[in-house]
Amino acid sequence: MKKILRVFIIVISLPLIGSLLVKPPKTARDTTQSDAAKNDASAINSAFLVTVHESRGDFYYAPEKIVELMVVAQIPEEIVFSQGEDYVETASQSAYDSEQEYLKALAIVLRTNLVYEWEREGRPENLDLDSTGLCIQELRTDTDGEDAVKKKEIERAVAFTYGAVITKEKNVIAAPFFTSSQGSLLVEEAGEGDGFSLNYAYFLAQDGMDFYKILQRFYDGISVVIYE
C-alpha cells in the first residue's frame, strides 16, 4: 500500500516539477522589461554628473538628461515636427518614422561627444559642460514650455538610444557636428569628413535612412554600442 502511495505521489508531482524546470514563453511585457534591463547595463548615468552654470547658480544633471537638453538646443529652427507619427514608406519598411530616426542619430552623436570629453578629462565625477565646448547653441534647462510634440519625440529618441555611443576600434570617438542654413545645402551638402550635418541628416531620414545608416554616412568604419 505504501509503495502504491509513493508511486501515486511521484506521478502527481511530475507536472509540477516540469513546470519549475521549463521556462514559460516571454510575453510582450517580459520583452520590454528585458530591453530595459539591457539599457540599464550602460554605466553612463551612474558614472558622472554634468555641471551646468546658470544665472540661478550651478546645477547638476545626469548625462542622459543633458543629452535630451542638448538635442533640444541643437535642432535647427526650420525643422518642424509633425503632430502625429511621421511615417514614410520605404522599400524595406512599411512603417518608418523619419523624425525618430533623425533624433536617434542626433542623440547618439551628442552622447558620444559628451562621453568622449568625459574620458578625455580623466573621467571626473563632475563634468563641467562649459569645458566641453559642446553647447554651440544655448542650453535651456527649463523646457516645460517646449512644444509638447517636439518634447515627446525627443524624450522617446533619447530613451530608445539610452547609453548608445559611437566607437571606432573599440574606442569612443570625437564626433564633430554642425548646422547649415536651409536651402540648397539641405539637399546637396554631403558632410562626409566634416562630421554630422544636422540639416542633411534630417534630409537623409526623410529619404528613408535609419539612424545607423545616417551615422555611417558621416563617420567611416564605426560601430554603435552601449557604453559599459
Disulfide bonds with the S-S distance in Angstrom:
none
